[in-house]
């Protein structure tokens, strides 16, 4: 019987280039703007522009938009459920 292999990928410096290459493969152009702590990464495809702090975040935004469509924002109810699950001691307004 073959042993099961667990794969772990952590958000780290070695994921920036694969994320960038994936965005290119998906048809985006990718640019970096700014310097030092003020840099932003921008991915563009047709009329969609994604802006993030790193290529991995850009790829996350790309997937978010791809899966959720133009109405990607969470509803108030979904936000409340998220907060209850992950931040149960946070005060609700």
N, C-alpha and C positions, 0 to 999 in steps of 0.2 A: 504494500500500500504506500503510495507516494505521500510525503509529508506536505501539509498545507503551508504555503508561503504567505506571510503577511507583508503587504507593501505599505510603506509609510512615506508620504511626501509632506515635507514641512515647508511653510512659507519662509524662504531664506534666499540668499543671494544667488544660489544656483538655479532658481526658478525663473529669474528675470528673462534670460535669453530664450528658454523654451516658451514662455508666455508670449514674448515678442514674436517669435517664429510662428506660433499658432495664430496670432492675430493677422499676420501677413498671409498665412494660408487661408484664412477666412475672408480675405479680400479687403482688409483694412490697411490704410497707410498709417504709420506710427511716427510721431515726432516727439522730441523732448524740448521743452521751453523752460527758460529760467536757468538759474545757477544755484549751486549749493543747496541750502535748506529750502529754497524757494522754487525748486524745480517742479514741473508738472509734465505728465505724459499725456499725449492726445492721440486718440485713434479716430480715424475718419473713414466712413464708408457711406457713399451717397450723401443723404441729408442728415445722417446720424453722426454726432460728435460725442465721444466719450472722453472724460477728463479724470485723471487719477494721479496718485503720488508715485506709482510704479507700474511697470508692465503687468505684473500679476494682478493688481487691482483693476487695470484696464480689462484684462481677460475676464475677471469676475463680473464687471459691468456688462461686458459683451454677452456673457451667458445669461445674466439677469434679463437683459433686454430681449435676447433671443427666446427665452422661455416664457417670459411674462408679456411680451409685446409692448405696444406704446402706452398701455395703462399699467405699468409696472409697479406703481406706488401701492403700498399696503393701506388697507382701510383702517379706520380708528379701532375697530374691533380686533383686527389682526395685530395691531400694535399693542393693544391692551393685553391680548393673550400672550404675546411674546414677552412683554414686561412681567406678567405674572409668572411665567415659566422660568425666565432667566434672571430676573431682578425682583424677587418676591418682597423684599423689604423696602423697595423704592416707593416713595409716596406717589400716589396718583392724584392728578389735578383735574 
